Amino acid sequence: MRNARFRLVCTAIASASLAACASRGPLLARAELRGPGTAEARFLSTATPPELWVSLDGMWSGGRYSKLPIHFEIDVMHAGQSPGHIACDTGTASYSVCGASRTVGSTHSGDCEVRLECQLPALPPDADVTLRVTGSRAGPIETIVDMSLLVRSKI
């Protein structure tokens, strides 16, 4: 249902914004998180490094948080070894595609996909990669419906 809402929003937007909707590459993997916790995502790497996105849906408060404030610690594994660990925050993300968002006073709610600014370490093509993702609250959150990490092909 969520993806249908994103497609509907992207289809209904004028052509100037339609390019932004189309700039999300195909989904390679998803680390399903419906609240703070740990999940895994597995995918096959390609010559082009993938982008990390997060599917955000919830309600939060505070004027300094323009997006649902989530922090991720990500362990990257391939061939039984760890080529790296990265940390990402939704607060530093500058690009998002939203199905709906609302602000009333200092309470915000949103249903968005947000591209994270962090980068995966270099991986050889065709490597079987596992991301162990731990997500936690990074600010005042009232409700979390979704905070899943998405691995998308870069286009």
C-alpha positions in Angstrom: 0.0 0.0 0.0 2.8 2.4 0.9 4.5 2.0 -2.5 1.2 2.6 -4.3 0.8 5.9 -2.5 4.3 7.0 -3.6 3.5 6.0 -7.2 0.3 7.9 -7.0 2.0 11.0 -5.7 4.7 10.8 -8.3 2.2 10.2 -11.1 0.1 13.2 -10.1 3.0 15.7 -9.8 3.9 18.1 -12.7 6.7 17.0 -15.0 9.3 19.2 -13.2 8.9 17.1 -10.1 8.4 13.9 -11.9 12.1 13.6 -12.6 12.7 13.6 -8.8 10.2 10.8 -8.3 11.9 8.7 -11.0 15.4 9.2 -9.5 14.9 6.4 -7.0 16.5 3.3 -8.4 15.0 -0.2 -8.2 14.9 -1.8 -4.7 17.7 -4.3 -4.1 17.0 -5.1 -0.5 15.1 -4.0 2.6 16.0 -4.3 6.3 12.5 -4.3 7.8 12.2 -2.2 11.0 8.9 -1.2 12.5 10.6 0.4 15.5 14.0 0.5 17.2 15.8 -2.8 16.7 18.0 -4.8 14.4 17.3 -6.3 11.0 19.3 -7.6 8.0 19.2 -6.9 4.3 21.0 -9.0 1.7 21.8 -8.1 -1.9 24.2 -8.8 -4.7 26.6 -5.8 -5.3 27.0 -4.3 -8.8 29.8 -2.2 -10.3 27.9 1.0 -9.3 27.6 1.4 -5.5 23.9 1.4 -4.3 22.2 4.2 -2.4 20.8 3.9 1.1 17.3 5.1 1.6 14.9 4.8 4.6 11.2 4.4 4.5 9.9 6.7 7.3 6.4 6.8 8.6 5.6 8.2 12.0 4.9 11.2 14.3 7.5 13.3 16.1 7.8 16.6 17.8 10.2 19.5 18.0 11.0 22.3 15.7 14.5 21.3 14.8 13.6 17.9 13.3 12.3 18.2 9.8 12.2 14.4 9.3 11.5 11.5 11.6 14.7 11.5 13.7 16.3 8.0 13.3 19.9 6.9 13.7 21.3 3.8 12.0 24.4 1.8 12.8 25.2 -0.5 9.8 27.7 -3.4 9.8 28.6 -4.4 6.2 29.5 -8.0 5.7 30.7 -10.0 2.6 32.6 -13.2 2.2 32.6 -13.7 6.0 34.5 -10.4 6.6 33.5 -6.9 7.5 34.8 -4.3 5.0 33.2 -1.5 7.1 30.8 0.0 9.5 28.8 3.2 8.8 26.5 5.4 10.9 23.7 7.4 9.3 21.1 9.9 10.5 17.9 10.9 8.8 18.5 14.5 10.0 21.4 15.0 7.5 19.4 13.7 4.5 18.6 16.4 2.0 16.4 14.5 -0.5 13.0 12.9 0.1 9.9 11.7 -1.7 6.8 12.0 0.5 3.3 10.5 0.2 2.0 12.7 2.9 3.4 15.1 5.6 1.7 17.3 8.1 2.8 19.8 10.8 0.5 21.1 13.5 2.3 23.4 15.9 5.5 21.5 16.8 4.1 18.1 16.0 5.0 16.6 12.7 3.9 13.4 10.8 5.2 12.1 7.6 5.2 9.1 5.2 8.4 9.5 3.2 11.3 7.8 1.6 14.5 9.7 2.5 17.9 9.2 0.8 20.6 8.9 3.4 23.9 10.8 2.9 26.1 7.9 4.1 27.9 5.7 1.6 28.6 2.0 1.7 32.3 1.0 1.6 33.7 -0.2 -1.8 32.5 -3.7 -2.6 33.6 -6.0 -5.5 30.9 -6.5 -8.2 28.7 -9.6 -7.7 29.5 -9.9 -4.0 26.8 -11.4 -1.7 26.5 -8.5 0.8 24.7 -8.5 4.1 23.9 -5.3 6.0 23.2 -5.7 9.7 21.2 -2.6 10.5 20.4 -1.3 14.0 18.0 1.6 14.1 17.3 3.8 17.1 15.5 7.0 17.9 17.5 10.2 17.5 15.0 12.7 18.8 11.5 13.0 20.3 9.3 10.5 18.6 5.6 9.8 19.5 4.8 7.0 16.9 6.9 4.9 14.6 5.1 2.9 11.9 8.1 2.3 9.6 11.8 3.0 9.7 13.1 0.3 7.3 16.4 0.8 5.6 16.2 0.4 1.8 19.1 -0.5 -0.6 18.4 0.9 -4.0 20.3 0.8 -7.3 21.7 4.2 -8.3 20.4 5.5 -11.5 
